Structure formats: C-alpha cells, structure tokens
Amino acid sequence: MIRCLLALLIAMALPPAALAQSGEDADSLRAPAAPAPAAAVAPAAARKAGPQKIYYGGSIGLIFGDYTSVSVEPMVGYNFTPKFSAGGRVSYEYVRDHRYTETHSSHNYGFGTFGRYRFIPELYGHAEFAAMNYDLYTASGASTRDWVPFLYLGGGYTQRIAKNVSAYAEILVDVWQDDNSPYQDWAPQYCFGIGVGF
C-alpha cells in the first residue's frame, strides 16, 4: 500500500547544509490510515531551532472520494548526535467511508515515538512505535473504540538535488501486525518526497 504519494516536505528557515539530510529533516508520514485509494499527501513544514539540535514539523494528509480522510500530524525531534535523532508526534484523522451500505465516519487520534540512525548522510535506518485510537466497526454496523499499536521498522534514502532541495524515499514495515491494523499483512509503507528550504 502506498502511504504517501508526491509528498512535499517544506523545511522552513533551514540552512542549505541541513537539507543534505544529515538527520535534521522532519519525520515523514506515519499516521496509520485505512487502506485507501492513491492520494496526494503533503507533509508540512519542518523547522530547526537553536544550535542545530531541535527540529519540528509534521504532515497534512488529504484523501477524497468514496473513502475520505483528512489528517494532521505535528512532530518534534532532537538530534542527540550527528547520526542519531529521536522524537515524537501526535496524530488526528477524520475519516468518512462511503464504500459500504451505511456510511461510517470517525475521529481517530494517536501518537508515535521514533528513532533514526544515519549510516551515511544519505542513508538512514528508522524505528517507530505508534498507536492510534480507532473507531472500529463490526459487520453488524456497531462500533467500538480501541487502541491499535504499530511498530514500524525500515529506512530511507535522501539525495540533494539542488542548492536548497533534496528528495527522499522511505520504506517501512509494521512488524507488530495487530489484528485490528488497517494495513494488509506485512504490506510495506512507501513514502516519497521533496524537501525545499527557504
């Protein structure tokens, strides 16, 4: 399943060196969403403050059609060393699903904590624990709320393509495989994006 297509990561007020993806970039999308048609999802701004230690940003996701999803996910991270960073995020998602006899709508929310290690400036490993509180529907149409855990493992590659522009590709797999996960078993989560600094 493709988690995000044509993602746009805008790194505000970053020096050009930061866009070389040396650990200061914003975390890419992690908000779990039910399997949905391809959508344009735009991670919002990432910004660093202080002495190149704290970075923050987030994402905005939009899917329209029989399955509609609007999500917001602010995040913050800290560079402990030039190679290792960690951070957290909170997530909110509104879903309206017209694919069944009865239309379902819900408000999902959650959180995540991640760690990222850069083997080289362009190549990184990524681990993240996340949990989303979903409004789960049964075949009879009844619903109940429940927390669904995720453990994402994987990594990504970044490449500077211009003075203030870099591109990235990331692949993650949920190894927790909770029974209530909206993802198909072991389906990799892909994310592609472009970082622009100004």
Sequence and secondary structure as in RCSB ss.txt:
>XXXX:A:sequence
MIRCLLALLIAMALPPAALAQSGEDADSLRAPAAPAPAAAVAPAAARKAGPQKIYYGGSIGLIFGDYTSVSVEPM
VGYNFTPKFSAGGRVSYEYVRDHRYTETHSSHNYGFGTFGRYRFIPELYGHAEFAAMNYDLYTASGASTRDWVPF
LYLGGGYTQRIAKNVSAYAEILVDVWQDDNSPYQDWAPQYCFGIGVGF
>XXXX:A:secstr
 EEEEEEEEEEET  GGGGGTSS S         S    BEE   EEEETTTTEEEEEEEEEE SSEEEEEEEEE
EEEESSSSEEEEEEEEEEEEEE SSSS EEEEEEEEEEEEEEEEETTEEEEEEEEEEEEEEE TTS EEEEEEEE
EEEEEEEEEEEETTEEEEEEEEEE S  TT SS TT  EEEEEEEEE 
